[in-house]
């Protein structure tokens, strides 16, 4: 584990992310004008190196291992660089990965995050008593649990969101942030069962249900899930205008919330469709997790790539402008980037 950790240089990666090209400087200025003055980011991670107890081989080769440490101070630096002149409130939660001291990471945030920012508890699937006892403290605005807290990763929603935990979340009216174990089109029936079993449970589907690009049956799946009024979605890391448009059309602009997935959104990369591996990420910069053979074959796609942060925000902007060309877009922007999350996670 120590050897793997030594190969993860989060400090260097963050400095690379904060070294802006002229293109990135222009994006900051453009979106300083376009974004509303007040923003809520409902999908952000923080944690310290001391919380990392292990990085297994599989996790080491995934993009989510880029930042084994990302402190509140690091987040403040990012805010100053990316959101010029904006007031930002964040829903913060630990990196919900195996190998993390989840209890220590929860305590770090609950001790140091102050209003107007909020905290989502990172629950522990095999420690229901701890998870429920923490929910009952009233310190948390949401609950996040994750299928990759186990190795091999859990494959069913109820495996990492145990029903006894969902019962308490529903009773206390604490929404869950649900990172699905596979594409929404492939686990629709599981999700519908959760909705039926816990009809008053409020659910935010992370990453618009996970598709980075349009996939078969996505629109019909969105429309079916959207019939349930307690389901909202966040936009974290989705670079496709067409996916965002489908989500807004199905759920309406008052059930879509801006999320960044900070700090993973700081990775400079592009998404492409690999003919054998499906949706993949390719980078110009050689992060430790980059597959060198894949990089050699497809690196031309990533030349001049910028932060995933920008692709996701551009997708929202383009979707709004396509769907509402003749309407007052300021109100829709305010909903997606502020008011919806304010209401859903009770920032007000």
ABEGO torsion letter per residue (X at the ends): XAAAAAABBAAAAAAAAABBBAAAAAAAAAAAAABBABBBBABBBBEBAAABABBBAAAAABAAAABABBBAAAAAAAAAAABBGBBBBBBBBBBBBBGBBAAAAAAAAAAABBOABBBBBBBBAABAAAAAAAAAAGABABBBBBAAABOBBBABAAAABBAAAAAAAAAAGBBBBBBBABBAAAAAAAAAAAAAABAABBBBBBGGGGBABBBBGAAAAAAAAAABAABBBBABGBABAAAAAAAAAAAEAAABBBBAGOAAAABBBBBBBBAAAEBBBBBABBBAABBAAAAAAAAAAABGBBBAAAAAAAAAAAAAAAABAABBAAAAAAAAAAAAAAAAAGAX
